[in-house]
């Protein structure tokens, strides 16, 4: 990485790609890139990063090219770079090279909570005044999707998609769960679990869920959970309107109390894992407590978008059945009136592979609209599309355009919550819809 003075990112709008671009720019590298949504990348432009829609030959002016899995290998810019003999680096390989620049690496993996746990760790290390950088798979309120405060520690998400996390060799590995996801890349849940085991085994220490047999034979594990026997245990939970406080026990003895700001019981486990990883890396309890309590949250994690006619509009990134269950539970705790849910499935393969689980978790929702699938990198598959799913879920309706959502939420009022779930463009649709509603109300 050091031998290149400039980098061009193809698919720069991806949250990991933009974080890596921002990090390289902080090292005074010349950075440019393309994305079909180039107009929306104002933050990167403000850092002095050149952004284009990718229709020109700008890629030829850079030493190395970085691409993401979301971009086709037949992409016109990549073809141009190959013809010119440019070094072409996969995103995952660049992340692995970035890791080598730090004395210690903490990598957070697992099916749910990576972004929140990574952001919590960044808050803890910031509270402790440590020299660290963070690569975050979402927009943290405190740090955005990357920060660079020194090169002692690197805190990064480690994505399981296409086994990308196996390119990393962290000092401390965090595995939040081994639930099935991205099965199209593994051929089955057993292969996925083997890869989690391999990821844990290559680290000096691995922070893992207590009681998960996947890590039974791995030495050097540090466990977290609610059950007695976990190295890091949450006890004496107290809840008020969906927000939790608890006493954190270490090795069976009370260590300190924590009062979180963000709603959701799932965040208790995220906080436990972050505390375990931070302590493993030598952070004192007082700093861990303060960092967790100062954590301000992450965009699209039970994020309040605004209100209209007394109804709260909330967005959450949940796109896996277990995440949806957690988001629904939290939404029910914070809702005085009715709950309206708009869910956008994310990829046909995930819906198809976890179909029964999706039907099960969504069947308990009284007011549900299932919006057209966000395909991401995939081609249409009728067995895993939103319309098919909606036909299997009682009391649900299907939506194909924003107008369908508008009709669905038209009766939402005082005390109600409208919850938008999904990792695709439903977030931006929700924000646009709310702005339109607020504007129409102001013009009356």
Secondary structure as the mmCIF struct_conf table of DSSP 4:
data_model
#
loop_
_struct_conf.conf_type_id
_struct_conf.id
_struct_conf.beg_label_comp_id
_struct_conf.beg_label_asym_id
_struct_conf.beg_label_seq_id
_struct_conf.end_label_comp_id
_struct_conf.end_label_asym_id
_struct_conf.end_label_seq_id
TURN_TY1_P TURN_TY1_P1 UNK A 2 UNK A 3
BEND BEND1 UNK A 5 UNK A 5
STRN STRN1 UNK A 6 UNK A 10
TURN_TY1_P TURN_TY1_P2 UNK A 11 UNK A 13
BEND BEND2 UNK A 14 UNK A 14
HELX_RH_AL_P HELX_RH_AL_P1 UNK A 15 UNK A 26
TURN_TY1_P TURN_TY1_P3 UNK A 27 UNK A 28
STRN STRN2 UNK A 30 UNK A 34
TURN_TY1_P TURN_TY1_P4 UNK A 36 UNK A 37
HELX_RH_3T_P HELX_RH_3T_P1 UNK A 38 UNK A 40
HELX_RH_AL_P HELX_RH_AL_P2 UNK A 42 UNK A 46
TURN_TY1_P TURN_TY1_P5 UNK A 47 UNK A 48
STRN STRN3 UNK A 50 UNK A 52
BEND BEND3 UNK A 54 UNK A 54
BEND BEND4 UNK A 56 UNK A 57
HELX_RH_3T_P HELX_RH_3T_P2 UNK A 58 UNK A 61
BEND BEND5 UNK A 62 UNK A 63
STRN STRN4 UNK A 64 UNK A 67
TURN_TY1_P TURN_TY1_P6 UNK A 69 UNK A 70
BEND BEND6 UNK A 71 UNK A 71
TURN_TY1_P TURN_TY1_P7 UNK A 73 UNK A 74
HELX_RH_AL_P HELX_RH_AL_P3 UNK A 76 UNK A 83
TURN_TY1_P TURN_TY1_P8 UNK A 84 UNK A 85
STRN STRN5 UNK A 87 UNK A 90
HELX_RH_AL_P HELX_RH_AL_P4 UNK A 91 UNK A 99
TURN_TY1_P TURN_TY1_P9 UNK A 100 UNK A 101
BEND BEND7 UNK A 102 UNK A 103
STRN STRN6 UNK A 104 UNK A 109
BEND BEND8 UNK A 110 UNK A 112
HELX_RH_AL_P HELX_RH_AL_P5 UNK A 114 UNK A 127
TURN_TY1_P TURN_TY1_P10 UNK A 128 UNK A 129
STRN STRN7 UNK A 132 UNK A 140
TURN_TY1_P TURN_TY1_P11 UNK A 141 UNK A 143
STRN STRN8 UNK A 144 UNK A 148
BEND BEND9 UNK A 149 UNK A 149
BEND BEND10 UNK A 151 UNK A 152
STRN STRN9 UNK A 153 UNK A 157
HELX_RH_3T_P HELX_RH_3T_P3 UNK A 161 UNK A 167
BEND BEND11 UNK A 171 UNK A 171
STRN STRN10 UNK A 172 UNK A 175
HELX_RH_3T_P HELX_RH_3T_P4 UNK A 183 UNK A 185
TURN_TY1_P TURN_TY1_P12 UNK A 186 UNK A 186
BEND BEND12 UNK A 187 UNK A 188
HELX_RH_AL_P HELX_RH_AL_P6 UNK A 189 UNK A 201
TURN_TY1_P TURN_TY1_P13 UNK A 202 UNK A 202
BEND BEND13 UNK A 203 UNK A 204
STRN STRN11 UNK A 205 UNK A 209
TURN_TY1_P TURN_TY1_P14 UNK A 210 UNK A 211
HELX_RH_3T_P HELX_RH_3T_P5 UNK A 213 UNK A 215
TURN_TY1_P TURN_TY1_P15 UNK A 216 UNK A 217
TURN_TY1_P TURN_TY1_P16 UNK A 219 UNK A 220
STRN STRN12 UNK A 221 UNK A 225
BEND BEND14 UNK A 226 UNK A 227
TURN_TY1_P TURN_TY1_P17 UNK A 228 UNK A 229
BEND BEND15 UNK A 231 UNK A 231
STRN STRN13 UNK A 232 UNK A 240
TURN_TY1_P TURN_TY1_P18 UNK A 241 UNK A 242
STRN STRN14 UNK A 243 UNK A 250
TURN_TY1_P TURN_TY1_P19 UNK A 251 UNK A 252
STRN STRN15 UNK A 253 UNK A 263
TURN_TY1_P TURN_TY1_P20 UNK A 265 UNK A 265
HELX_RH_AL_P HELX_RH_AL_P7 UNK A 266 UNK A 280
TURN_TY1_P TURN_TY1_P21 UNK A 281 UNK A 282
HELX_RH_AL_P HELX_RH_AL_P8 UNK A 285 UNK A 294
STRN STRN16 UNK A 298 UNK A 298
TURN_TY1_P TURN_TY1_P22 UNK A 299 UNK A 300
BEND BEND16 UNK A 301 UNK A 302
STRN STRN17 UNK A 303 UNK A 308
TURN_TY1_P TURN_TY1_P23 UNK A 309 UNK A 310
STRN STRN18 UNK A 311 UNK A 316
BEND BEND17 UNK A 320 UNK A 320
HELX_RH_AL_P HELX_RH_AL_P9 UNK A 321 UNK A 334
BEND BEND18 UNK A 336 UNK A 337
STRN STRN19 UNK A 339 UNK A 346
HELX_RH_AL_P HELX_RH_AL_P10 UNK A 348 UNK A 353
TURN_TY1_P TURN_TY1_P24 UNK A 354 UNK A 354
HELX_RH_AL_P HELX_RH_AL_P11 UNK A 355 UNK A 362
TURN_TY1_P TURN_TY1_P25 UNK A 363 UNK A 364
BEND BEND19 UNK A 366 UNK A 367
STRN STRN20 UNK A 368 UNK A 374
TURN_TY1_P TURN_TY1_P26 UNK A 376 UNK A 377
HELX_RH_3T_P HELX_RH_3T_P6 UNK A 382 UNK A 384
BEND BEND20 UNK A 385 UNK A 385
HELX_RH_AL_P HELX_RH_AL_P12 UNK A 386 UNK A 392
BEND BEND21 UNK A 393 UNK A 393
TURN_TY1_P TURN_TY1_P27 UNK A 394 UNK A 395
STRN STRN21 UNK A 396 UNK A 399
BEND BEND22 UNK A 401 UNK A 401
HELX_RH_AL_P HELX_RH_AL_P13 UNK A 402 UNK A 408
TURN_TY1_P TURN_TY1_P28 UNK A 409 UNK A 411
TURN_TY1_P TURN_TY1_P29 UNK A 414 UNK A 415
STRN STRN22 UNK A 417 UNK A 421
BEND BEND23 UNK A 423 UNK A 424
TURN_TY1_P TURN_TY1_P30 UNK A 425 UNK A 425
HELX_RH_AL_P HELX_RH_AL_P14 UNK A 426 UNK A 442
TURN_TY1_P TURN_TY1_P31 UNK A 443 UNK A 443
#
